[in-house]
Amino acid sequence: MWTREDWQQEGMLILHQLLREHPELEEDDTKLYIYFKTRFSNYIKDVLRQQESQKRRFNRMSYEEVGEIEHCLSSGGMQLDEYILFRDSLLAYKQGLSTEKQELFERLVAGEHFLGRQSMLKDLRKKLSDFKEK
């Protein structure tokens, strides 16, 4: 279940991507509204479909593992730029793994326990050390 702030943050990400892909939308509010509404609506449907899909059950949002990254989440949450960098860092980390390790990473994100989990967490903490609370 997402909070209002979660929806706002996802909306800001979609808006940022939209303006980066179509800078001309900054000049036309009506067109921006239409593009944003369509893109955000499709994004929400995709997220909900992905979370409910049995085929992608490992990609479901895990609420148990928040403790693993809680140092990144202050009471006010991450700033938009920090969140984008954090997601990009996670994606880069995943892409740098072998296929087998990528599957383990998916299991880690899903909150599963497996042999080598602590080692992967330790490595991930090193890669994400820039996001520690100061």
C-alpha positions in Angstrom: 0.0 0.0 0.0 1.4 3.3 -1.0 1.1 6.6 0.8 0.2 9.9 -0.8 3.9 10.9 -0.7 4.8 7.7 -2.6 2.3 8.6 -5.3 3.6 12.2 -5.5 7.2 11.0 -5.7 6.3 8.5 -8.5 4.5 11.3 -10.3 7.5 13.6 -10.0 9.7 10.8 -11.5 7.3 10.4 -14.4 7.1 14.2 -15.0 10.9 14.4 -14.9 11.3 11.6 -17.5 8.6 13.1 -19.6 10.2 16.5 -19.7 13.6 15.0 -20.4 12.2 13.0 -23.4 9.9 15.9 -24.6 11.4 19.3 -23.6 8.9 21.1 -25.9 6.1 20.2 -23.4 7.4 22.9 -21.0 5.9 25.4 -23.5 2.4 23.8 -23.7 0.6 23.1 -20.4 -2.4 21.4 -22.1 -0.3 19.0 -24.0 1.9 18.4 -20.9 -1.2 17.6 -18.9 -2.5 15.1 -21.5 0.9 13.4 -21.9 1.5 13.2 -18.1 -2.0 11.9 -17.4 -1.6 9.1 -20.0 2.0 8.2 -18.9 1.2 8.2 -15.2 -2.0 6.2 -15.7 -0.1 3.6 -17.7 2.7 3.5 -15.2 0.3 2.9 -12.3 -1.4 0.1 -14.2 2.0 -1.5 -15.0 3.2 -1.3 -11.4 0.0 -2.9 -10.1 0.0 -5.5 -12.8 3.6 -6.4 -12.1 3.0 -6.6 -8.3 0.1 -9.0 -8.8 1.6 -11.2 -11.5 2.5 -14.7 -10.4 5.1 -14.8 -13.1 6.9 -11.9 -11.5 6.3 -12.7 -7.9 9.9 -12.1 -7.0 9.6 -8.4 -8.0 6.9 -7.6 -5.5 7.7 -4.8 -3.2 9.1 -6.1 0.0 8.1 -4.3 3.1 10.2 -6.5 5.4 13.5 -5.4 4.0 13.1 -1.7 4.6 15.6 -2.1 7.5 18.3 -2.9 5.0 18.1 0.6 3.4 16.6 2.6 6.3 19.7 4.6 6.5 18.7 6.1 3.2 15.2 7.1 4.3 15.1 10.0 6.6 11.9 11.1 8.2 11.2 13.3 5.2 12.3 10.7 2.7 14.9 11.0 0.0 15.0 14.0 -2.3 14.0 13.4 -5.9 17.5 13.6 -7.2 18.8 11.3 -4.5 16.0 8.8 -5.3 16.8 8.8 -9.0 20.6 8.3 -8.3 19.7 5.5 -5.8 17.5 3.7 -8.4 20.2 4.2 -11.1 22.8 2.8 -8.7 20.7 -0.3 -7.9 20.2 -0.9 -11.6 23.9 -0.5 -12.4 24.7 -2.9 -9.6 22.2 -5.5 -10.9 23.5 -5.1 -14.5 27.0 -5.7 -13.3 26.1 -9.1 -11.9 26.1 -12.5 -13.6 22.8 -14.0 -14.6 22.9 -16.3 -11.5 23.7 -13.4 -9.2 20.9 -11.3 -10.8 18.5 -14.0 -9.8 19.8 -13.9 -6.3 19.5 -10.1 -6.3 15.8 -10.4 -7.3 15.4 -12.8 -4.4 17.1 -10.3 -2.1 14.8 -7.5 -3.2 11.8 -9.9 -2.6 12.9 -10.4 0.9 13.9 -14.0 0.6 16.6 -15.7 2.5 19.3 -17.7 0.7 22.9 -18.9 0.9 25.1 -15.9 0.2 22.5 -13.3 1.2 24.7 -11.6 3.8 27.6 -11.5 1.4 25.5 -9.8 -1.2 24.1 -7.3 1.3 27.7 -6.5 2.4 28.7 -5.9 -1.2 25.5 -3.8 -1.9 26.2 -1.7 1.2 29.6 -0.9 -0.2 28.2 0.1 -3.6 25.5 2.3 -2.0 27.7 3.8 0.7 27.1 7.3 -0.8 23.5 7.1 0.3 24.2 6.6 4.1 22.7 9.2 6.4 25.2 11.9 7.2 
